């Protein structure tokens, strides 16, 4: 509808606040893996992601906490920023999202739209070598390295499949990673796909899968 069209036309043009912490600059190692973690109203998840990634992730990486609270939880957002500043990781505040509002609420569509915004305004802007997304509550519990896998396979993540024809698949929203050269010429769409009955990220089916 017209409200959604107007929202998308303005939303994707909003630039992130790069300077909230000191790592998200052009001097950051672009051969490292940028790991974007959209968070909503959970300080535990913010702290535990930083802790577990630093313990178990074995490639060089840039941890980027993307605050997706949309001004609903100001106290949590402030403390999230303080944690990121203390831990020297990047904090970025995502713009307010139409699909957080009561009349349009859709958690899958909200997350997918936020992931699109990250891709357009962070990943493409930085022209990184590798990037990926983690759900706020998807934690590492053993050693993991992705760079060699991404160099060979271009994408990494668990598979999510639709249960009815055409039985399409996508990399599940909980954890999905990409080699940027493999996807940089596509206008990726991390929203869900009603056509293929796939959750967040399913709209990429026709583009890359």
FIZATOR-39957 format. One line per field, with one value per residue: x, y, z of N, C-alpha, C, CB in turn. Coordinates in steps of 0.1 Angstrom, whole numbers, always signed. Atoms other than C-alpha are relative to their C-alpha. Glycine has a CB too. Example, Ala and Ser with C-alpha at 12.3 -4.5 7.8 and 13.67 -1.06 7.14 Angstrom:
<pts>
nx	+9, -9;
ny	-12, -11;
nz	+0, +0;
cax	+123, +137;
cay	-45, -11;
caz	+78, +71;
cx	+9, -8;
cy	+12, +11;
cz	+0, +8;
cbx	-10, +4;
cby	+0, +5;
cbz	+12, -14;
</pts>
This chain:
<pts>
nx	+8, -8, -7, -12, -9, -6, -9, -12, -7, -8, -8, -12, -9, -6, -14, -3, -8, -12, -10, +4, -12, -12, -5, +7, -5, -7, -13, +2, -5, +11, -1, +6, +14, +9, +11, +11, +9, +11, +5, +12, +5, -7, -14, -6, -5, -11, -12, -4, -5, -13, -8, -2, -7, -14, -6, +1, -2, -14, -5, +2, +14, +5, +13, +8, +13, +10, +11, +12, +10, +10, +4, +10, -6, -11, -10, -7, -9, -11, -9, -6, -11, -11, -7, -9, -11, -9, -7, -7, +6, +8, +15, +8, +15, +8, +11, +14, +5, +15, +6, +0, +12, +11, +9, -8, -10, -3, -14, -9, -2, -8, -13, -5, -1, -12, -12, -2, -6, -14, -7, -2, -7, -12, -8, -4, -8, -14, -7, -8, -3, +10, +9, +11, +9, +4, +11, -6, -1, -7, -13, -10, -3, -13, -8, +6, -7, +8, -6, -3, +13, +6, -8, +3, +14, +6, +11, +0, +11, +10, +10, +15, +7, +15, +6, +9, -6, -10, -10, -12, -8, -8, -9, +8, -3, -7, -14, -3, -13, -3, -11, +6, -2, +10, +14, +0, +7, +15, +7, +5, +12, +0, +14, +6, +7, +13, +1, -7, +3, -13, -2, -9, -11, +5, +2, -12, +0, -1, -12, -13, +0;
ny	-12, -13, -2, +8, -5, -12, +5, +5, -10, -8, +8, +5, -11, -5, +5, +3, -9, +7, -4, +3, +5, -4, +10, +1, -11, +5, +6, +14, +11, +4, +15, +7, +3, -9, +7, -10, +6, -8, +4, -7, +0, +10, -2, +13, +4, -9, +3, +13, +1, -5, +9, +13, -2, -2, +13, +11, -3, +1, -9, -14, -4, -12, +2, -12, +1, -9, -2, +0, -2, -9, -10, +6, +4, -10, +4, +11, -5, -7, +9, +7, -8, +0, +13, +0, -9, +7, +12, -5, +6, -10, -2, -8, -1, +1, -9, +5, +10, +0, +13, +0, -7, +10, +3, +7, +8, +12, +1, +6, -10, -10, +5, +1, -14, -4, +7, -7, -13, +3, +4, -12, -12, +4, +10, -6, -12, +4, +9, +10, +13, +9, -5, +9, -4, +9, -4, -4, +11, +12, -1, +10, +7, +7, -8, -1, -8, +0, -7, +11, +5, -10, -1, +11, +2, -13, -3, +10, -1, +11, -1, -1, +4, +0, +14, +3, -4, +6, +5, -9, +0, -12, +1, -4, -13, +0, -3, +1, -8, -1, -7, -11, +0, +9, -6, -15, -5, +2, -8, +10, -3, +9, +1, +13, +2, +7, +8, +12, +4, +0, -10, -11, +4, +8, -7, +1, +12, -2, -8, +7, +14;
nz	+0, +1, -12, +0, +11, -5, -10, +6, +8, -9, -9, +5, +2, -13, -2, -14, -7, +0, -10, -14, -6, +8, +9, +13, +8, +12, -4, -5, +9, +9, +3, -11, +2, -7, -6, -4, -10, -4, -13, -4, -14, -8, -4, -1, +13, +4, -7, +3, +14, +0, -8, +7, +12, -3, -5, +10, +15, +2, +10, -3, +2, -6, -6, +1, -7, +6, -9, +8, -10, +6, -10, -9, -13, +0, -10, +6, +11, -6, -6, +11, +5, -10, +1, +12, -2, -10, +7, +12, +12, +7, -2, +10, -2, +12, +0, -4, +11, +1, -4, -15, -5, -3, +12, +11, -6, +6, -5, +10, +10, -6, +0, +13, +4, -6, +7, +13, -3, -3, +12, +9, -5, -8, +7, +13, -2, -4, +11, -8, +7, -5, -10, -4, -10, -11, -9, -13, -9, +7, -6, +2, -12, +3, +9, +14, +10, +12, +12, +11, +5, +9, +12, +8, +2, +2, -10, -11, -10, +0, +10, -3, +12, +0, -2, +11, +13, +7, -9, +1, -12, -2, -12, -11, -5, -12, +3, +14, +3, +15, +6, +6, +15, +5, +0, +0, +12, -2, -10, -9, -7, -11, -6, +3, +13, -1, +12, -3, -14, -7, -10, +3, +9, +11, +12, +8, +7, +15, +3, -1, -4;
cax	+0, +10, +21, +46, +59, +65, +82, +106, +114, +127, +139, +166, +181, +188, +225, +238, +254, +289, +307, +288, +319, +354, +357, +332, +354, +373, +404, +388, +402, +379, +393, +378, +342, +317, +291, +259, +237, +203, +192, +159, +154, +180, +212, +219, +221, +243, +268, +267, +272, +303, +316, +310, +322, +354, +359, +349, +351, +385, +387, +393, +359, +342, +313, +286, +256, +226, +201, +167, +147, +131, +130, +107, +132, +154, +170, +180, +194, +215, +229, +235, +256, +275, +283, +296, +317, +331, +339, +352, +327, +306, +271, +247, +211, +187, +160, +124, +106, +70, +66, +72, +40, +8, -12, +16, +34, +52, +84, +98, +92, +107, +138, +142, +137, +164, +188, +182, +190, +222, +232, +226, +240, +267, +279, +279, +292, +322, +328, +339, +352, +328, +297, +269, +241, +234, +201, +206, +201, +221, +253, +285, +293, +324, +352, +341, +360, +342, +367, +379, +344, +332, +361, +351, +313, +304, +276, +272, +243, +216, +190, +153, +129, +92, +69, +48, +55, +77, +98, +122, +150, +170, +198, +180, +177, +194, +229, +238, +271, +283, +313, +306, +320, +295, +264, +275, +258, +224, +199, +195, +162, +162, +124, +103, +87, +50, +54, +78, +65, +99, +108, +131, +157, +134, +129, +165, +154, +149, +180, +208, +196;
cay	+0, +37, +38, +9, +24, +58, +39, +20, +50, +69, +41, +27, +62, +67, +64, +47, +66, +53, +72, +59, +38, +39, +7, +12, +33, +29, +18, -14, -46, -52, -88, -97, -110, -83, -99, -79, -87, -70, -69, -60, -53, -78, -68, -104, -112, -82, -92, -129, -125, -104, -129, -161, -146, -136, -170, -193, -174, -181, -157, -120, -104, -71, -74, -49, -46, -32, -17, -25, -12, +16, +40, +16, +7, +38, +25, -7, +11, +34, +5, -14, +15, +16, -21, -17, +13, -6, -37, -16, -31, -12, +1, +12, +23, +11, +35, +33, +5, +6, -31, -24, -3, -19, -16, -31, -53, -82, -94, -114, -85, -60, -81, -87, -50, -42, -67, -50, -17, -31, -46, -14, +11, -9, -39, -22, +10, -7, -31, -58, -92, -112, -105, -122, -120, -136, -136, -120, -153, -176, -182, -200, -228, -243, -231, -219, -206, -195, -178, -210, -222, -189, -188, -222, -221, -184, -188, -205, -212, -238, -245, -236, -253, -247, -276, -273, -270, -255, -267, -237, -232, -203, -198, -196, -162, -174, -174, -167, -155, -145, -137, -103, -107, -135, -113, -77, -74, -85, -63, -87, -90, -105, -101, -133, -148, -155, -169, -196, -198, -190, -170, -140, -142, -162, -134, -140, -173, -160, -138, -161, -195;
caz	+0, -2, +34, +29, -4, +13, +42, +20, -2, +29, +51, +29, +24, +61, +68, +100, +127, +120, +148, +178, +185, +171, +151, +122, +100, +67, +86, +99, +84, +54, +50, +83, +86, +94, +118, +121, +151, +152, +188, +204, +241, +255, +273, +280, +243, +236, +263, +255, +218, +224, +250, +229, +196, +212, +227, +198, +165, +151, +121, +123, +127, +133, +157, +149, +173, +155, +179, +165, +195, +174, +204, +223, +250, +255, +287, +270, +240, +262, +281, +249, +236, +269, +267, +231, +241, +271, +249, +220, +195, +170, +179, +152, +157, +131, +119, +132, +113, +101, +109, +146, +148, +161, +128, +107, +132, +116, +134, +104, +80, +104, +108, +71, +64, +89, +73, +39, +55, +69, +36, +16, +40, +59, +39, +4, +18, +34, +4, +28, +18, +40, +60, +78, +102, +136, +155, +188, +206, +182, +201, +193, +217, +200, +178, +143, +113, +81, +58, +40, +37, +22, -2, -15, -12, -12, +14, +48, +71, +81, +55, +59, +35, +26, +34, +3, -34, -48, -18, -20, +4, +19, +45, +78, +94, +126, +110, +74, +59, +24, +4, -8, -43, -48, -41, -46, -81, -67, -49, -20, -2, +32, +38, +40, +9, +9, -26, -14, +22, +35, +66, +68, +40, +17, -8, -19, -34, -70, -67, -56, -44;
cx	+9, +9, +13, +9, +7, +11, +13, +8, +9, +9, +14, +10, +6, +13, +2, +9, +14, +9, -4, +11, +11, +5, -6, +5, +7, +13, -2, +4, -12, +2, -6, -15, -8, -12, -10, -10, -11, -5, -12, -2, +7, +14, +7, +6, +11, +13, +5, +5, +15, +9, +3, +7, +15, +7, +1, +2, +15, +6, +0, -14, -2, -14, -7, -14, -9, -12, -13, -12, -10, -6, -11, +6, +13, +11, +9, +10, +12, +10, +7, +12, +11, +8, +9, +12, +10, +8, +7, -5, -9, -15, -6, -15, -7, -11, -13, -6, -15, -6, +2, -13, -12, -8, +7, +10, +2, +15, +10, +2, +8, +15, +6, +2, +13, +13, +2, +6, +15, +8, +2, +9, +13, +9, +5, +8, +14, +7, +9, +2, -10, -9, -10, -8, -2, -12, +6, +2, +5, +14, +9, +3, +12, +7, -6, +9, -8, +7, +3, -12, -6, +8, -3, -15, -8, -11, +1, -12, -9, -11, -14, -8, -15, -5, -9, +6, +1, +12, +13, +8, +7, +9, -9, +4, +9, +15, +2, +11, +3, +13, -5, +1, -10, -14, +0, -8, -15, -5, -7, -12, -2, -14, -5, -7, -13, -1, +5, -2, +13, +1, +10, +12, -5, -2, +13, +0, +2, +13, +13, -1, -2;
cy	+12, +2, -8, +5, +13, -4, -5, +10, +9, -8, -4, +11, +5, -6, -3, +10, -7, +3, -2, -7, +0, -11, +0, +11, -7, -7, -14, -10, -5, -15, -8, -2, +11, -8, +10, -8, +9, -4, +8, -3, -11, +3, -13, -5, +8, -5, -14, -2, +5, -10, -13, +2, +1, -13, -10, +3, +2, +9, +14, +4, +14, -2, +13, -3, +10, +1, +1, +3, +11, +10, -5, -3, +9, -4, -11, +4, +8, -9, -9, +8, +0, -13, +0, +9, -6, -11, +3, -8, +11, +0, +8, -1, -1, +10, -6, -8, +0, -13, -3, +6, -9, -4, -8, -11, -14, -2, -5, +11, +12, -4, +0, +14, +6, -5, +6, +13, -1, -3, +12, +11, -3, -9, +6, +12, -3, -9, -10, -13, -11, +7, -10, +5, -11, +5, +3, -12, -13, +1, -11, -8, -9, +7, -1, +9, -1, +4, -10, -5, +10, +2, -11, -1, +13, +3, -11, +3, -13, +3, +0, -3, +2, -14, -4, +4, +15, -5, +8, -1, +13, -3, +6, +13, +0, +3, -2, +10, -1, +5, +11, +0, -9, +6, +15, +6, -3, +10, -10, +4, -10, -1, -15, +0, -7, -10, -14, -6, -2, +12, +10, -5, -7, +7, +0, -13, +2, +7, -8, -15, -9;
cz	+0, +12, +0, -11, +5, +11, -6, -7, +10, +9, -5, -3, +13, +2, +15, +6, +3, +12, +14, +8, -10, -10, -14, -9, -12, +3, +6, -11, -8, -5, +11, -3, +8, +5, +6, +9, +3, +13, +4, +15, +9, +2, +1, -13, -5, +7, -4, -14, +0, +7, -8, -13, +2, +4, -11, -14, -3, -12, +5, -3, +6, +5, -1, +6, -6, +9, -7, +9, -5, +10, +9, +14, +2, +10, -5, -11, +6, +6, -10, -6, +10, +0, -12, +2, +9, -7, -13, -12, -6, +4, -11, +3, -13, +0, +5, -12, +1, +6, +15, +5, +1, -12, -11, +6, -7, +3, -11, -11, +5, +0, -14, -6, +6, -6, -13, +2, +3, -13, -9, +6, +8, -9, -13, +2, +4, -10, +7, -8, +4, +10, +3, +11, +11, +7, +13, +10, -7, +4, -4, +13, -2, -11, -14, -8, -13, -12, -11, -6, -10, -12, -10, -4, -2, +11, +11, +8, -1, -11, +5, -13, +2, +0, -11, -13, -1, +8, -2, +13, +1, +12, +11, +6, +13, -2, -15, -4, -15, -3, -9, -15, -7, -2, -3, -12, +1, +10, +10, +7, +11, +7, -2, -13, +2, -12, +2, +14, +8, +10, -4, -8, -12, -13, -9, -9, -15, -4, +0, +2, -12;
cbx	-10, -10, -8, -4, -9, -10, -6, -4, -10, -10, -8, -2, -8, -10, +10, +6, -6, +8, +3, -12, -2, +11, -3, -15, +10, +2, +6, -15, +6, +0, +15, +1, -4, -5, +5, -7, +8, -11, +11, -12, -15, -2, +0, -9, -12, -3, -3, -12, -8, +1, -7, -14, -6, +2, -8, -14, -9, +4, -9, +11, -10, +1, +1, -2, +2, -4, +3, -2, +6, -11, -5, -6, +4, -5, -7, -9, -8, -6, -7, -10, -5, -6, -10, -9, -5, -7, -11, +15, -8, +1, -2, +3, -3, -6, -2, -9, +6, -4, +7, +12, -3, -9, -5, +8, -4, -2, +1, -7, -14, -5, +2, -10, -12, +0, -3, -14, -7, +1, -8, -14, -10, -4, -8, -13, -7, -1, +7, -8, +14, +8, -7, +6, -14, +12, -10, -9, -14, -2, -1, +13, -12, -3, +14, -14, +15, -12, +13, +9, -10, -1, +15, +4, -6, -6, -14, +13, -9, -6, +2, -4, +2, -5, -7, -14, -8, +5, +3, -4, +10, -9, +13, -1, -13, -1, +9, -13, +12, -11, +9, +6, +14, -1, -6, +14, +5, -2, -11, +11, -13, +10, -9, -10, +10, -11, +7, +14, -8, +12, +4, +5, +10, -13, -4, +12, -13, -12, +1, +8, -10;
cby	+0, +11, -4, -14, +4, +9, -10, -11, +9, +8, -13, -8, +11, -3, +10, -14, +4, +2, +14, -9, -15, +3, -14, -1, +9, +11, +9, -2, -11, +9, -3, +8, -14, +12, -10, +6, -5, -1, +3, -5, -1, -14, +8, -11, +0, +14, +0, -10, +9, +14, -3, -6, +12, +11, -6, -6, +12, -14, -1, +9, -10, +12, -5, +4, +2, -5, +12, -13, +5, -7, +13, -12, -15, +14, -3, -11, +10, +10, -9, -3, +15, +3, -12, +5, +13, -5, -10, -2, -13, -1, +6, -6, +13, -15, +6, +12, -14, +1, -11, +6, +12, +6, +13, +10, -2, +0, -9, -12, +6, +2, -14, -7, +9, -3, -15, +2, +7, -12, -11, +6, +7, -7, -13, +3, +9, -8, +9, -3, -5, -12, +13, -14, +4, -2, -11, +11, -3, +1, +0, +6, -9, -15, -6, +5, -5, +9, +7, -11, -3, +13, -1, -13, -8, +1, +0, +2, +12, -1, -12, +13, -15, +9, +0, +7, -6, +9, -15, +14, -11, +12, +8, -11, +7, -13, -10, +4, -6, +9, -10, +13, -5, -12, -3, +5, -7, -15, +9, -4, +0, +4, +10, -3, -7, +10, +6, +1, -14, +1, -6, +6, -8, -6, +14, -1, -8, +8, +11, +6, -3;
cbz	+12, -2, +13, -3, -12, +6, +9, -10, -7, +9, +4, -12, -7, +12, -5, +1, +14, -12, -3, +0, +5, +9, +6, +2, +8, -10, +11, +4, +8, -12, -2, +14, +4, -9, +11, -12, +13, -11, +10, -8, +1, -7, +13, +6, -10, +3, +15, +3, -10, +7, +13, -2, -7, +10, +12, +2, -4, -3, -13, -7, +5, -11, +15, -15, +15, -15, +9, -7, +13, -7, -7, -6, +0, +3, +13, -5, -9, +11, +10, -12, -2, +14, -1, -12, +6, +12, -2, +1, +3, -15, +14, -14, +8, -2, -14, +4, +3, -15, -8, +6, -10, +10, -6, -8, +15, -16, +12, -7, -5, +15, +6, -9, +3, +15, -1, -7, +11, +10, -8, -3, +9, +13, -3, -8, +12, +13, -10, +13, +3, +7, -6, +4, -6, +10, +1, +7, +6, -16, +15, -5, +5, -4, -1, +0, -2, +3, +4, +7, +11, +8, +4, +7, +11, -13, -7, +9, -3, +14, -10, +6, -3, -12, +14, +2, -12, -11, -3, -4, +0, +2, -2, +10, +4, +7, +8, -8, +8, -6, -8, +6, -3, +8, +13, -1, -12, +6, -7, +10, -10, +11, -7, +11, -10, +0, -12, -3, +0, -10, +14, +13, +7, +4, +3, +9, +2, -5, +10, +11, +10;
</pts>
